[in-house]
């Protein structure tokens, strides 16, 4: 929620404290500071974040709409857990969003898709460097950036908003299994294939390669959740 009310001089004010509370609370949930199943009052959460209760209350409403928390009447707020079945559904949405985004990118005029392809290749190079240094945390950050750009650069704002919501929900599972999975050497190669299809304007190939890439990731992640008994993330 943006507070763009005009001040005395008629100029729009800066965004309200709600945005700061929203980002801080979402970050704490993504990083497991507030772990799945955590339950507390709005005041307790505000105190831990070092913020006042009012913006935290508004942030909680937004995060409930995004499926990260649930408000329990007279019992406070609980951080939602993600089950393997949830992750299966989440990946179905991710596959659809990224396939559509890749197709849209490939359909752009060459003068638009060329710079986008270069930007994606730059992030892919960061992933490759992180893997060479055996730095999986930096690899994961660059990988997330690649997929974020893939959707955001499509130019479809609704796709981007849905993508951010669904990726926030899946972030914990991806990070918890980061070192349980085989070293993700195929990711750079598969990303390169997506970008090559985008660069030459081959929309069907871009769509299919994006779909295949995410299906491969899903097929690797979901069995791990079952293998290690991760019923709630």
Secondary structure, 3 states (H helix, E strand, C coil): CCCCCECCCCCECCCCHHHHHHHHHHHHHHCCCCCCCCEECHHHHHHHHCCCHHHHHHHHHHHHHCCCEEEECCCEEEECCCCHHHHHHHHHHHHHHHHHHHHHHHCCCHHHHHHHHHHHHHHHHHHHHHHHCCCHHHHHHHHHHHHHHHHHCCCCHHHHHHHHHHHHHHHHHHHHCCCCCCCCHHHHHHHHHHHHHHHCCCHHHHHHHHHHHHHHHHHHHHHHHHHCCCCCC
